[in-house]
Each structure stands twice: as structure tokens, then as C-alpha cells.
Amino acid sequence: MAEARLYTQFKNEIVPALQKDLGIENTMAVPKLLKISINAGVGEAITDRKRLDDVANNIGNITGQKPVITKARKSISNFKLRDGMPIGCKVTLRSKIMYEFLDRFINLALPRTRDFQGISDKGFDGRGNYTVGIKEHAIFPEIDTDKLDRLHGMDITFVTSAENDEQAYKLLTSFGMPFKKRNR
């Protein structure tokens, strides 16, 4: 099995550049991407179970990994939601699959977004992780737009080993993440 293109670039080019830029002596201390978590909540699953299956199939096609169905933790009568009802799905990507997904996300999916100006840099959580919301799953090339009946969104979280948001920002931009111009 061949190594993911982005992982090879990370080892050979990004790590030395980050090490020099951040002033880190040990290469093992350079921030790295640990996992990518994709989550989709499907509110319509309360009344239509088929809708949740469609979303799970789409996320499975996009990631190449079968999603886990998430269930409601507590009942909410105003939404006709009962404890234990299937309500969404999630996938956690690691190693080779993670780097291949990141490559497709940055180079194929994001440029297909309507009126794309870059993604916001406000999704950092203070601990070096970044979350971005996608409104339309159809931006991914694995989805056949002719067979779509409805669009759905998803949240994508990039979990890094960075100590702060600044290190995580530098890591993600070195991968080629197209952030909007910073206003900080």
C-alpha cells in the first residue's frame, strides 16, 4: 500500500518547516494531525428513518468508512424525541484514510463550494483543534449530484497535537487549508 501524498509531504517538507518556524528542537514535538471527526445530525430522523440511512450512506461514500449511528441521550417532548432514538451519525478517521480525506477536502471539495472565499479561522477551540461546518455535502466528488433528493450538512473537526490555536493554524495552513485573510 502506498503512503498518502499529503502524509509524505508532511514528513518531508512540513515538519522541518514547522520545526524551524515554531522554534522546536525535537521533531517529535512538532504539532501533527491526530484524527478527523465527521459528524452529521439528522433532525428529520425522528419522523423518517430512511433519511438517516441516506445521510449515513453519503458520509460512508465520502469518507470510505462506515459511520456509527448516534442516539439521543435524553427525551425532549417538544421535539417528539425519545431517549435512545437514532438521531445522527459520525465517523472518526485516522492515519492513511485521514490524510487522503484531508487531501480531497482541501483540493477538491472546498474549491467546489459556492462563492468560495476561504474558510473562517474562528473555528479554533483554544486547545489546538479546529471545526468547520459544511452546508452542502454535494461539494465532495464522491456524491453523484444527479441522484440527490436533499442536501445535508456536516461538521468536520480536525484534532491536532498543537498546544494552542496559533500552532494549529500554522499546521493547517501548511497542509494547504485555505483560510480567509486573518483580521487578528
Backbone torsions as a table, in degrees:
resi	resn	phi	psi	omega
1	MET	NA	132.1	-179.9
2	ALA	-79.3	151.4	177.3
3	GLU	-73.5	150.7	177.1
4	ALA	-65.7	140.6	-176.4
5	ARG	-57.3	-43.2	-178.1
6	LEU	-68.9	-32.7	178.2
7	TYR	-68.4	-41.2	177.6
8	THR	-62.3	-43.0	176.9
9	GLN	-63.2	-39.0	178.8
10	PHE	-60.7	-49.0	-178.1
11	LYS	-64.8	-44.6	-170.8
12	ASN	-85.9	-33.0	-173.4
13	GLU	-117.2	-46.9	-171.4
14	ILE	-71.4	-43.8	-178.5
15	VAL	-59.5	-50.2	178.3
16	PRO	-61.7	-37.7	-179.6
17	ALA	-67.7	-43.4	178.4
18	LEU	-66.2	-38.6	-179.7
19	GLN	-60.5	-42.9	179.1
20	LYS	-70.7	-43.8	-176.3
21	ASP	-66.3	-41.3	-177.3
22	LEU	-89.7	-7.3	178.6
23	GLY	71.4	36.9	-179.1
24	ILE	-98.2	130.3	-178.4
25	GLU	-79.1	-44.9	-175.6
26	ASN	-89.5	128.4	-179.5
27	THR	-65.2	-25.5	179.6
28	MET	-72.5	-17.4	-179.4
29	ALA	-89.2	-3.9	178.5
30	VAL	-67.9	134.6	179.6
31	PRO	-58.4	143.5	178.2
32	LYS	-140.3	164.0	178.2
33	LEU	-82.1	124.4	-178.5
34	LEU	-92.9	-46.0	179.7
35	LYS	-161.1	161.6	173.6
36	ILE	-122.4	126.1	-179.1
37	SER	-113.7	127.4	179.3
38	ILE	-114.1	127.6	-174.7
39	ASN	-131.8	135.8	176.1
40	ALA	-134.7	123.0	173.8
41	GLY	-92.8	137.1	-177.6
42	VAL	-124.4	92.3	-178.4
43	GLY	-63.9	-31.5	-179.0
44	GLU	-71.1	-8.5	-179.5
45	ALA	-66.2	-18.0	178.4
46	ILE	-62.2	-41.8	-178.2
47	THR	-101.3	-23.2	-174.8
48	ASP	-135.0	99.2	-177.6
49	ARG	-65.2	-31.0	-179.2
50	LYS	-61.1	-33.2	179.2
51	ARG	-60.7	-42.3	177.8
52	LEU	-64.7	-39.8	178.0
53	ASP	-63.6	-38.7	177.7
54	ASP	-63.3	-45.0	179.9
55	VAL	-63.9	-42.8	179.1
56	ALA	-63.1	-40.6	177.4
57	ASN	-64.4	-41.5	178.8
58	ASN	-62.8	-45.7	-179.8
59	ILE	-66.6	-36.4	175.5
60	GLY	-62.3	-40.5	178.0
61	ASN	-67.6	-39.2	-178.6
62	ILE	-68.0	-43.6	-173.4
63	THR	-93.5	-23.2	-175.9
64	GLY	80.0	17.6	-177.6
65	GLN	-141.6	140.0	-177.4
66	LYS	-72.5	127.2	-179.5
67	PRO	-75.9	156.6	175.6
68	VAL	-93.4	133.3	177.7
69	ILE	-80.1	126.6	178.4
70	THR	-96.4	147.3	-176.9
71	LYS	-116.4	154.6	179.4
72	ALA	-65.1	139.3	-178.2
73	ARG	-85.7	-27.7	178.9
74	LYS	-148.9	161.0	-178.7
75	SER	-80.7	140.7	174.1
76	ILE	-132.3	106.8	-171.5
77	SER	-66.9	-32.3	-179.9
78	ASN	-63.1	-27.5	179.4
79	PHE	-101.9	7.0	-176.9
80	LYS	55.5	37.2	-178.1
81	LEU	-103.2	130.8	178.7
82	ARG	-111.3	151.2	178.1
83	ASP	-58.5	127.7	177.4
84	GLY	92.9	-2.6	178.0
85	MET	-71.2	139.0	175.0
86	PRO	-65.8	129.5	-172.0
87	ILE	-134.4	-8.4	-178.9
88	GLY	-173.4	-171.8	177.1
89	CYS	-150.2	157.8	-179.1
90	LYS	-148.3	156.3	178.4
91	VAL	-139.4	139.8	173.5
92	THR	-116.9	123.3	-178.6
93	LEU	-106.4	138.8	177.8
94	ARG	-137.1	164.8	175.7
95	SER	49.7	-129.0	-170.9
96	LYS	-60.6	-45.2	-178.7
97	ILE	-62.2	-37.2	179.5
98	MET	-62.4	-47.1	-178.9
99	TYR	-67.6	-36.6	177.7
100	GLU	-67.0	-39.6	177.2
101	PHE	-64.5	-44.3	179.7
102	LEU	-59.4	-42.7	178.6
103	ASP	-60.5	-48.0	179.2
104	ARG	-65.4	-39.3	-178.7
105	PHE	-63.2	-47.8	-176.3
106	ILE	-73.4	-44.4	-170.8
107	ASN	-92.5	-23.5	-177.9
108	LEU	-114.9	-48.4	-171.4
109	ALA	-75.6	-52.4	-176.3
110	LEU	-58.9	-42.8	178.1
111	PRO	-64.1	-19.7	178.9
112	ARG	-83.3	-5.9	178.9
113	THR	-67.2	140.0	-178.8
114	ARG	-64.6	133.8	179.0
115	ASP	51.4	48.4	-174.2
116	PHE	-74.8	122.4	178.7
117	GLN	-117.2	1.6	-172.9
118	GLY	115.4	163.4	-179.7
119	ILE	-99.6	153.0	-176.8
120	SER	-68.0	147.3	176.6
121	ASP	-98.8	17.3	-179.1
122	LYS	-92.1	5.0	-176.8
123	GLY	-89.4	8.3	179.1
124	PHE	-79.4	145.6	-173.7
125	ASP	-101.7	2.4	179.8
126	GLY	96.0	-13.1	-179.9
127	ARG	-116.5	12.5	177.3
128	GLY	92.1	14.3	176.9
129	ASN	-109.5	150.9	-176.5
130	TYR	-130.0	133.8	178.7
131	THR	-123.6	134.1	177.2
132	VAL	-128.5	140.0	177.6
133	GLY	-99.5	135.5	177.7
134	ILE	-110.5	127.7	-177.0
135	LYS	-83.4	-32.4	-177.2
136	GLU	-127.0	123.1	178.6
137	HIS	-74.9	-11.3	-176.8
138	ALA	-70.5	-7.4	179.0
139	ILE	-71.7	-16.6	-180.0
140	PHE	-81.8	137.5	-175.7
141	PRO	-67.9	-16.9	-179.2
142	GLU	-74.0	-15.2	-177.2
143	ILE	-91.6	126.7	176.6
144	ASP	-83.6	109.1	-174.5
145	THR	-69.3	-19.6	179.2
146	ASP	-71.6	-26.2	-176.5
147	LYS	-98.2	8.1	-177.8
148	LEU	-78.0	137.0	171.4
149	ASP	-107.3	-32.0	178.6
150	ARG	-145.8	151.3	174.8
151	LEU	-96.7	150.8	173.7
152	HIS	-140.2	160.2	180.0
153	GLY	-104.8	179.7	177.9
154	MET	-161.3	158.1	174.6
155	ASP	-107.0	133.5	178.8
156	ILE	-118.3	121.8	-179.1
157	THR	-112.3	127.1	176.9
158	PHE	-101.7	111.5	-179.1
159	VAL	-96.8	122.5	-177.8
160	THR	-119.0	168.4	176.0
161	SER	-93.6	11.2	-179.2
162	ALA	-65.7	147.5	-178.5
163	GLU	-81.2	-25.6	-179.1
164	ASN	-147.0	176.1	-176.9
165	ASP	-67.6	-33.2	-178.8
166	GLU	-64.2	-43.5	177.4
167	GLN	-64.7	-41.7	179.8
168	ALA	-65.0	-39.2	177.5
169	TYR	-60.4	-45.6	179.5
170	LYS	-64.5	-39.0	178.1
171	LEU	-62.2	-49.9	-176.7
172	LEU	-68.1	-36.9	176.9
173	THR	-68.7	-31.1	177.4
174	SER	-70.3	-25.0	172.8
175	PHE	-74.8	-18.4	-179.8
176	GLY	107.8	14.6	179.2
177	MET	-63.4	122.7	-174.3
178	PRO	-85.2	81.2	177.6
179	PHE	-76.2	152.4	172.8
180	LYS	-67.7	163.1	176.9
181	LYS	-59.2	134.1	-175.3
182	ARG	-74.5	142.4	178.3
183	ASN	-111.6	14.0	-174.2
184	ARG	-77.0	NA	NA
